[in-house]
Amino acid sequence: MNEALNREVATAIQGSTETERIGQIISTIIARIGNPTVEIRDGSGVLASHTWPSSLSADDTGFRLPATTPSGTNTGIDPATVGLTATVRSASGIYVLSTSSVGDAQTDDVVIPEAFANGETVPFAVVGLIEPVSNLGAAPTPAPPPAPTPTLNTVDTIISDMTGNNDLTILGVVDNQGNPFRWQLNPTPAQIGHGARARGSAAPQWWLNSGDVPAEFKDDDLWNAFTQWFVLFEGQGNSSDNVRIEARNCYAYYLSKATGNWVKIDETAQATAYRVTKNALQWAGTLSSEDLVQVTDGPTSVRVRPSQAYITHGEWDPRDVPEDPIRASIAAFADDIDAIFVTLEARMVKHDSNISGSLASTAIWGLQSGADYWPELDTQIEVLGANAGVGLSRTKRILETWQPFNFCTIEGPRIDGTAIPTDLYITQQQLRDNPPPLDGS
């Protein structure tokens, strides 16, 4: 415990010949540790508990304790016979002010006036040196801190998300020629685009050949911005119109070539989402306030419905204010990237909890995870023409329990990027030997 605090309190009461008021002692504690909780106990348990300063007051007349307790008023206490313990709890520890028989008015007594037993609000006086609770067995033991939330993610899950098949047949999405995209089809639907090379010259050949992309973006210049994204796809057989998808814990990391360490690019508990067309996946508008719900320190909730003309595209939302760019700057380390890892957790819940029936038997939705580089923080897609992306994962079915959805530039997915392959990804064994943080640390 804090010996310096003990000495400070001892100094504060040294030399006094009068009974010291508990308020004077607690005032010394507050100056150091702030807002403690005070408990008055006997052998049967807590008789009164109040948090300073909302329920307690101390002035030159002493410390005043309200007469109410968790079970009512403080009636039935015999101040002549009951041994009490006055305990101060705070974030830094638990201190016992004094413990003794009330009826024995010696130097270190707790003095409880008889009016306290009758349920009145009265001065409560204490003398003596504060001692750590560890030195006195009568004080309550503090509750242990809550156990940390178990990590849902594993390296095997990351590899599965990047090498397995899609869990569902994606409905209605086609490219400009009316054909399904290759990532809609099994096997190996996950793909690596730019991969670990944040340069236009590393993009897939279809992008380099595209007349919609200005030549200035196809050179070997480094790109300076990054975003993490996910897409929600309706699967064949879906029939539920009572589904919301919740997303949380969006994290992005890069593996440093220089140090061999995984470094967090950015993180957020929040995501945002918007509509894109099923034909070639073009922006199609914002979601309503009912369809997109973002809450502080909680998951983002997105309403999804069957047989719509659009799909829902999500992005992490690390902005402090809405005016900030939704992308993260990577200008300081764009040439130091050896691998990219992004992850989030998602689940499905009922939009209307009063409607009976199981979502598991009627709702078929999948999530694809990925990331993009951008030339600059403010480069618009209309100017860039198209974005080939860092890459994307397979589409994994969303369940009613939280599970991770990962994208990582590892060996195993289809390689679309045109750089030297080992510049685009790391091997699965390298990932196992040096895994990224799996819990957002």
Secondary structure, DSSP 8 states (H G I E B T S, - for coil): --HHHHHHHHHHHTT--S--BHHHHHHHHHHHH-S-EEEEEETTEEEEEEETTTS-EEETTEEEE-SEETTEE-TT--TTT-EEEEEEEETTEEEEEEEEETT--STT-EE--HHHHTT--EEEEE-S--EEGGG-TTS---------------HHHHHHHHHS--SS-B-S-B-TTS---GGGSSS---EESSTT--BGGGSBHHHHT-TTS-GGGSSS-B--EEEEEEEEEEBTT---S-EEEEEEEEEEEEEETTT--EEEEEEES-EEEEEEETBT--EEEE--TTTEE--TTS-EEEEE-TT-SEEEEEEE---SSTTS-SSEE-TTTGGGEEEEEEEEEEEEEESSTTS-S-GGGT--EEEEEEEEEESSTT--HHHH-----SEE---EE--SS-EEEEEE-BSSSEE-B-S-HHHH-B-HHHHHHS---SS--
